[in-house]
Amino acid sequence: MNSFLLSDDWKKLMDDYHLTMGEVSQQSIQVLALGELLNEEKCRAYVEWLAEHIGSGTVRVASSMLVKRVANLLVTPVLSAATYYNKGIGIRPEHCHLFHLAASSAGSAFPYMVLSDARVTVPDANHRESWQAGIIKELFADCLTPFIKTVAVVGSVSKATLWENVMVRVAPVYSYDEEQDESRRQLLRDDFSFLAMNAPGELFGMSKNPFASFVNKDQGGCIVGRSRRLTCCLYYQMAPEYCLKCPKQ
């Protein structure tokens, strides 16, 4: 195993985002590889089970919540590793396993994720953008985009909503404050601008960049996530409140 996957830095990311490496817990009450959810029939069966398990009421709401959860479990740690530690985490859908523990012991009815395998890459000098493009393609075009397309069909929820669900998890990765040095702040700005604006659609397996509609520029001209969503994630239908960025408020 690559030394980074054994490092304290990677362990902190896994702890922050409820991700683990290795084998699925034997205490799991439900287990599926992300690759299985690319199959419409299997995805529908799982989302129907999930809707009941989390008490969402409908498959449509459960589908939206599922994409939010997968974005947090998988997308955010992979992108964080690239920007903060210069490490590319290469994954395949069949190596990403969603699993559920009994809510009484896990503290959540939502799934967790374990990676059964992963590769680690580092950028060559002066070729960071091409390295970043490879990470985006493997993470999105080869893994997340097929998953989103399947969930959109199964849950009858718009792909725009699901992509904005991902954006609200991704944008905080690139936030910064004035206590960080300028080189770090510039790297965060550059990486986010490439991901959310400049990366071509083909890296996402799409005709255009799916994040571009969900960002704007701040007063300094930097790309940032929108303060108010364009779409509704439907969270209010399973909770007594709206999410903080809900356009319905």
N, C-alpha and C positions, 0 to 999 in steps of 0.2 A: 504493500500500500504506500502511496506517495506520502512523504513526510508531512505535507501540509494538512492532509486529512487526519493526521494524528496530533496536530498542533493545538495549542490553547486558543489561537485565533479562530480556527474552524470550529472548535468545540463551543466557543462563545456564540458564534453565528447559529449553530444548531440549537443551542439552548434558547436563544432569542426567538427563533422561528419554529420551535417544536419539530425539528428535523433530527433524524438519527441515521447512523450508518450501521449496516450489518443485517441481522435477521429480524423478521417481524416477531413481535411479542407473542408468546404462546397463549397469553391471556386475551388475545384479540377475539372480538365477537363478529367481526366482519373484515375481510381483507380483499383488496383488488389491486392489481398492477394498473398504473395509469394507462398502459397500453391496451388493457382490456376495455377501458372506457372509450376507446376509439371505435369500438363495435357498438352500433346503435342499439341493438337488442340488449346487450349486457349493460350499456349505459342507462337505458330506460329502467331496467329492473333495479339497478342500484339507486338511481335518483328517486324512484318510487319508495324504496325502502328508506332512504335518507329523509324524505319528506316526513314520513311518520316518525322516524327516530328523533329528529330534531324539533318536531312539532311545528313545522313551517306551514302546514295546512294544504299547500299545493305543490305540485311538481315544479311549477314555474318559479316559485320562490326558492325552493330547494336548489334548483339549477343555478340560480344567481348566487346564492350563498356558497355553493360548492366551488364555483370559479373564484370567488373572493378568497376562499380558504386555500385552494391550491396555489393561488398567486402568493399568498403569505408563506406557505410551507416550502415552496420550491423556487419561485421566481426571485423573491427578495434576497434569500441567502446567496443564490448564484450571482446575481448582479452586485451584491455587496462584496463578495469575495473578489470580483474583478476590479472594482473601483478602490476598495480600501486595502486589499492585499496583493493586487496584481496577479491573481490566480484565476485561471479559467476552469470552471467545474463542468466537465463534459458529461452529460447524462443522456440516457435513452428512456423512452416511455416504459419499456418492460422492466427497467431497473428502479422505477419509482413506485413504491407500494403504499397505497392508502390503507390505513387500518383504524379500526375503532376499538376502544376499550370501554368497559362498562362506565357510564358517566359518573357513577358514585366513586369510582377509584381514579378516573382520569381527570375529573373536574370539568369535562366538556363532552358534549354529545357529538361534536364535530370531529372529523377524522384527523389523524396525525399522519406523518409520512416517514418512511424509512427508505434509504437508498441502498440497494444491494450491490451496486458497483458505480464507480465514477472515475473519470480521468481528470488529470490536472495538467494545465498548460500555462506557460508564461509568455509574455510578449517579447518578440525580438526587438532590439534597439531600433527606434525610429519607425516601427511598424505597428504601433499600438492600435490604430484604427482598423487595420485588416484583421488583427487578432480579435478585437472587440466584435467585428462583423461575424467572425466564425462562432463566437460564443452566442450571439443573438440568433444566428441561423439554427444552431443546434438546439437551443433552448426553445425558440418560438416556432420556426418553420417545421422542425422535425418532431416537436413534442407538444407545445401548448396550443398552437393554432389548430391542429387536427382535433384536439380535445375540445376546444371552444366551439368549433363547427358542429361537433356531434352533440354537445350539450345544448346548443342553440336550437337544434332540431328537436331533441327529446323534450326540452322544457318549454318550447314555443316562446323563447325569449330572444330579443334582438341581440345580434352579435355586437352592436354598438354598446349596449348595456354591459355585456360581459367584458369587453375590452376596457371600458371605463372602470369596471370593477378591478381589473388588473392595474390600471394606472393609479388608482387611489392607494394601492399597496406599494407601487413602485416609486412614486414621487418622493416619499419621505426618505428613501435611501440616499437621495442626492441633496437633501437639505443641509445647510451649514450655518455656522454663526461666525461672528467676528473674532472669536478666540482661536479659530483655526488659522494656520498660516495661509498666505495668499496662494502658494503653489497647490495646497490641498483644495482650497476653494475653487481654483481654476480647473483642476482635474474633475471635480464634481460637476462643474458647469459644462465642461467639454463632454464628459461621458453622457450626461443627461441630454444635452443637445443632440448628440449623435443618435442615441437610442430613440428619442421622442420626436425628432424632426428630420434629421439628415439621413438616417438609415433607410435604404430603399425598401419598398414593399416586399421584394423577393426574399429578403432576409427573414421575413415573417411568414413567407408562403402566401403572400397576398399581393394584390395589384398596387397597393399603396400602404404607407406606414399607418398602422391602425391607431397609433397614439397621437398623431398630429392634431386631431380635432380637440384633444383634451388638455392642451397646454396653451399658455399664452406668454407674453413677455412682461416682466416686472418693470418698475420705473427705471432700472438700470439697463434694460434691454436684454436681460437674461431669461432663458426659457425656464418656466416654472409650471407646476401643475395648477389647474384651475381651482380657484377658491370655492366655486359652486359647481356642482355636477351639471352636465347637460342631460343626463338620463337618470332615471330612478332605479336603484338596485332592488327595490321592493322590500327592503328590510322592515319598513313600517308595518307590513302585513303579518309579521310574526313577532313583533315587539311593540310595547306601548309607547314608542317614540320614533322619530325620524332620525336618520343618520345625520351627522353634522353638516354634510355638504349637500343634503337632499334638495333638489330643485322644487319640490312641492311645498317647502316651508315659505 
